[in-house]
Amino acid sequence: MAATATYLYCIVHASRTPLTTRAPRGLPGATRPAAAALARPFWLITASVPLDVYGPAALESSLRDVRWVTDVALAHESVVEHFARQPRATVIPMKLFTMFSSERLAIAETRSRIKDLEAVVERIAGCEEWGVRFTRPPVPAAGTSPRTSVAVSGTEFLSAKKAARDHARQSASAAVESAEHAYVTLSAIARETRRRRDAPEGATTPPLLDAAFLVPVDRRRQFKAAVKKLADTSGGTRVALTGPWPSYNFIDAESNL
């Protein structure tokens, strides 16, 4: 029999055993997701994965394959989202490739952190995560001025150049102020926020705003309406709203998992 490990998708806080019959297939090569009792009302959502695919040596090579990692991440997320949608359940999602040598060890290690898990559930219960990003529109490429065929003095040229710089500076300042106003407005609706300062992968500069918001479910409509209003009045700044997601950005500090 091939060597295996226990893969942990998420921890579910629910009074009843989470339903797994219609759960997504999960990671390629893994057994179907199953629920293991941790300490009521906590449940582990696990699967058995082959070490020749998910063991340290195999992963070292596979992690260089972006498409493979993306497929695994989507499979992982689909399982977490399935359990997050179940009624009266609060889900603590695990990071990709959270594994234990056995289910017994997975239960023992997570059970030792029950107090941390209870604190996390108290903070995120009844909420969902939404992402909001404000980005600057691309700077138009310098084109041919309609006055290129008309001779202009050096003074006129310098004056026009200064006016263009001033306009760009004012536009940038207005965009920053708009993003800050948006953050304050949306933070007042959310229970908690997490703000990123680094540039996303592939970007050359950080967005004006890149933040995750922990939003109570009963404020979802209010939050989405606020984002739409901010986008409509952003003056050309691009606004992206993503979600709802399981609360990935709001668990690490206390769960330590």
C-alpha positions as CSV (number, residue, x, y, z in Angstrom):
1,M,0.0,0.0,0.0
2,A,1.3,3.4,-1.0
3,A,2.4,5.7,1.9
4,T,-0.1,8.4,2.6
5,A,-0.6,11.6,4.8
6,T,-3.6,13.3,6.2
7,Y,-4.5,16.5,4.4
8,L,-6.4,19.1,6.4
9,Y,-8.7,21.4,4.4
10,C,-10.4,23.2,7.2
11,I,-11.9,23.1,10.7
12,V,-15.7,23.4,11.0
13,H,-17.6,24.6,14.0
14,A,-21.1,23.1,13.9
15,S,-23.5,21.4,16.2
16,R,-23.9,18.5,13.7
17,T,-21.6,16.5,11.7
18,P,-20.8,18.4,8.5
19,L,-22.4,16.9,5.4
20,T,-19.8,15.5,3.0
21,T,-22.0,13.6,0.5
22,R,-22.0,16.5,-2.0
23,A,-18.6,17.8,-1.3
24,P,-16.3,18.5,-4.2
25,R,-13.8,15.8,-5.1
26,G,-10.9,17.8,-3.6
27,L,-7.2,17.5,-4.4
28,P,-6.1,15.4,-7.4
29,G,-5.3,11.9,-6.2
30,A,-6.8,12.4,-2.7
31,T,-9.6,10.4,-1.1
32,R,-12.9,12.2,-0.9
33,P,-13.2,14.8,2.0
34,A,-14.4,13.3,5.3
35,A,-15.4,14.8,8.6
36,A,-13.5,13.7,11.8
37,A,-14.7,14.6,15.2
38,L,-12.2,16.9,17.0
39,A,-13.9,18.1,20.2
40,R,-17.6,19.0,19.8
41,P,-18.6,21.2,18.2
42,F,-15.4,21.2,16.1
43,W,-14.8,18.9,13.2
44,L,-11.8,18.4,10.9
45,I,-12.3,18.1,7.2
46,T,-9.6,15.8,6.0
47,A,-8.5,13.5,3.1
48,S,-5.8,10.9,2.6
49,V,-3.2,12.0,0.1
50,P,-0.4,9.9,-1.5
51,L,3.1,10.9,-0.4
52,D,4.5,10.2,-3.9
53,V,2.5,13.3,-5.0
54,Y,2.3,15.4,-1.9
55,G,5.3,14.4,0.2
56,P,8.2,16.9,0.7
57,A,10.3,15.5,-2.1
58,A,7.5,15.5,-4.7
59,L,6.3,18.9,-3.7
60,E,9.7,20.5,-4.0
61,S,9.5,19.7,-7.7
62,S,5.8,20.2,-8.3
63,L,5.7,23.7,-6.7
64,R,7.7,25.0,-9.7
65,D,4.7,24.1,-11.9
66,V,2.4,27.1,-11.6
67,R,-0.5,25.4,-13.4
68,W,-0.3,22.4,-11.1
69,V,-0.2,24.6,-8.0
70,T,-3.2,26.6,-9.3
71,D,-5.2,23.5,-9.9
72,V,-4.5,22.2,-6.4
73,A,-5.3,25.6,-4.9
74,L,-8.7,25.8,-6.7
75,A,-9.5,22.2,-5.6
76,H,-8.6,23.1,-2.0
77,E,-10.7,26.3,-2.1
78,S,-13.7,24.5,-3.6
79,V,-13.8,22.1,-0.6
80,V,-13.4,24.9,2.0
81,E,-16.2,27.0,0.3
82,H,-18.5,24.0,0.3
83,F,-18.4,23.6,4.0
84,A,-18.5,27.4,4.5
85,R,-21.9,27.4,2.8
86,Q,-23.5,24.9,5.1
87,P,-26.1,26.3,7.5
88,R,-25.1,27.4,11.0
89,A,-21.4,26.5,10.3
90,T,-18.3,28.6,10.9
91,V,-15.3,27.5,8.9
92,I,-11.7,28.1,9.8
93,P,-9.8,27.5,6.5
94,M,-6.3,25.9,6.5
95,K,-3.4,27.0,4.4
96,L,-2.6,25.0,1.2
97,F,-0.7,21.8,1.9
98,T,-1.5,21.6,5.6
99,M,-0.7,17.9,6.3
100,F,-0.1,15.5,9.1
101,S,1.4,12.0,9.2
102,S,-1.9,10.6,10.3
103,E,-5.5,11.6,11.2
104,R,-4.7,10.7,14.9
105,L,-1.9,13.3,14.9
106,A,-4.0,15.9,13.1
107,I,-6.7,15.5,15.8
108,A,-4.2,15.6,18.7
109,E,-2.3,18.7,17.4
110,T,-5.5,20.7,16.7
111,R,-7.2,19.6,19.9
112,S,-4.3,21.1,21.8
113,R,-5.2,24.5,20.3
114,I,-8.9,24.4,21.1
115,K,-8.8,27.7,23.1
116,D,-7.3,29.4,20.1
117,L,-9.9,27.9,17.8
118,E,-12.7,29.1,20.1
119,A,-11.3,32.6,20.0
120,V,-11.2,32.6,16.2
121,V,-14.8,31.3,15.9
122,E,-16.0,34.0,18.3
123,R,-14.4,36.7,16.0
124,I,-15.4,35.4,12.6
125,A,-18.8,33.7,13.2
126,G,-21.6,35.1,11.1
127,C,-19.1,36.9,8.8
128,E,-17.5,36.5,5.4
129,E,-14.4,38.0,3.8
130,W,-14.5,40.4,0.9
131,G,-11.6,41.9,-0.9
132,V,-11.5,45.5,-2.3
133,R,-8.7,46.9,-4.5
134,F,-8.3,50.4,-5.9
135,T,-5.8,50.8,-8.6
136,R,-4.6,53.7,-10.7
137,P,-5.6,53.8,-14.3
138,P,-2.8,53.3,-16.8
139,V,-1.0,56.4,-17.8
140,P,-1.8,57.2,-21.4
141,A,1.1,56.8,-23.8
142,A,2.4,60.1,-25.1
143,G,0.9,60.8,-28.4
144,T,1.3,63.4,-31.1
145,S,0.1,66.7,-29.9
146,P,-2.4,68.5,-32.2
147,R,0.0,71.5,-32.0
148,T,3.1,69.7,-33.3
149,S,2.8,71.3,-36.7
150,V,2.6,74.7,-35.1
151,A,5.8,76.4,-34.0
152,V,5.7,77.2,-30.3
153,S,8.1,79.2,-28.2
154,G,10.3,77.6,-25.5
155,T,8.3,79.4,-22.9
156,E,5.0,78.0,-24.1
157,F,6.5,74.5,-24.3
158,L,7.8,74.7,-20.7
159,S,4.5,76.1,-19.5
160,A,2.5,73.3,-21.1
161,K,4.8,70.7,-19.6
162,K,4.5,72.2,-16.1
163,A,0.7,72.3,-16.5
164,A,0.7,68.6,-17.5
165,R,2.9,67.7,-14.4
166,D,0.6,69.7,-12.1
167,H,-2.5,68.0,-13.5
168,A,-0.9,64.5,-13.1
169,R,0.2,65.4,-9.5
170,Q,-3.3,66.6,-8.6
171,S,-5.0,63.5,-10.2
172,A,-2.7,61.2,-8.2
173,S,-3.4,63.1,-5.0
174,A,-7.1,62.9,-5.6
175,A,-6.9,59.2,-6.3
176,V,-5.0,58.6,-3.0
177,E,-7.6,60.6,-1.1
178,S,-10.4,58.7,-2.7
179,A,-8.9,55.3,-1.7
180,E,-8.4,56.5,1.9
181,H,-12.0,57.7,2.1
182,A,-13.1,54.3,0.7
183,Y,-11.1,52.4,3.4
184,V,-12.6,54.5,6.2
185,T,-16.1,54.1,4.8
186,L,-15.9,50.4,4.3
187,S,-14.1,49.8,7.7
188,A,-17.1,51.3,9.4
189,I,-19.3,48.6,8.0
190,A,-16.9,45.7,8.5
191,R,-16.1,44.0,11.8
192,E,-12.4,43.9,11.1
193,T,-10.0,44.8,8.2
194,R,-6.6,43.7,7.0
195,R,-4.7,46.0,4.7
196,R,-1.9,45.0,2.3
197,R,0.9,47.4,1.5
198,D,2.9,45.3,-0.9
199,A,2.4,45.2,-4.7
200,P,0.4,42.1,-6.0
201,E,2.3,39.6,-8.1
202,G,2.9,41.1,-11.6
203,A,2.2,44.7,-10.5
204,T,5.0,47.3,-10.6
205,T,3.5,49.5,-7.9
206,P,1.2,48.9,-4.9
207,P,-2.5,49.5,-5.4
208,L,-4.0,52.6,-3.9
209,L,-6.0,50.3,-1.7
210,D,-5.7,46.5,-1.3
211,A,-7.7,45.3,1.8
212,A,-9.7,42.4,3.1
213,F,-12.8,43.2,5.1
214,L,-14.5,40.8,7.6
215,V,-18.2,41.6,6.9
216,P,-21.2,40.4,9.0
217,V,-23.5,38.5,6.6
218,D,-26.4,40.8,7.6
219,R,-24.3,43.8,6.3
220,R,-23.4,42.2,3.0
221,R,-25.9,44.2,0.9
222,Q,-24.9,47.4,2.7
223,F,-21.2,46.7,2.1
224,K,-21.6,45.9,-1.6
225,A,-23.8,49.0,-2.1
226,A,-21.1,51.1,-0.5
227,V,-18.4,49.7,-2.8
228,K,-20.6,50.4,-5.8
229,K,-21.2,54.0,-4.7
230,L,-17.4,54.5,-4.1
231,A,-16.6,53.0,-7.6
232,D,-19.2,55.3,-9.2
233,T,-17.5,58.4,-7.6
234,S,-13.9,57.3,-7.9
235,G,-13.1,59.6,-10.7
236,G,-11.7,56.9,-13.0
237,T,-9.8,54.9,-10.4
238,R,-10.4,51.2,-11.0
239,V,-12.3,49.4,-8.2
240,A,-12.4,45.6,-7.9
241,L,-14.6,43.7,-5.4
242,T,-14.0,40.0,-4.8
243,G,-15.8,37.5,-2.5
244,P,-17.4,36.3,-0.4
245,W,-14.5,34.1,0.8
246,P,-13.8,32.1,3.9
247,S,-12.0,34.2,6.4
248,Y,-8.4,33.4,5.5
249,N,-7.0,36.8,6.4
250,F,-8.6,36.9,9.8
251,I,-7.4,33.7,11.5
252,D,-3.6,33.3,11.5
253,A,-2.8,35.7,14.3
254,E,-4.8,33.8,16.9
255,S,-5.1,30.2,15.6
256,N,-1.4,29.8,14.9
257,L,-2.2,26.9,12.6
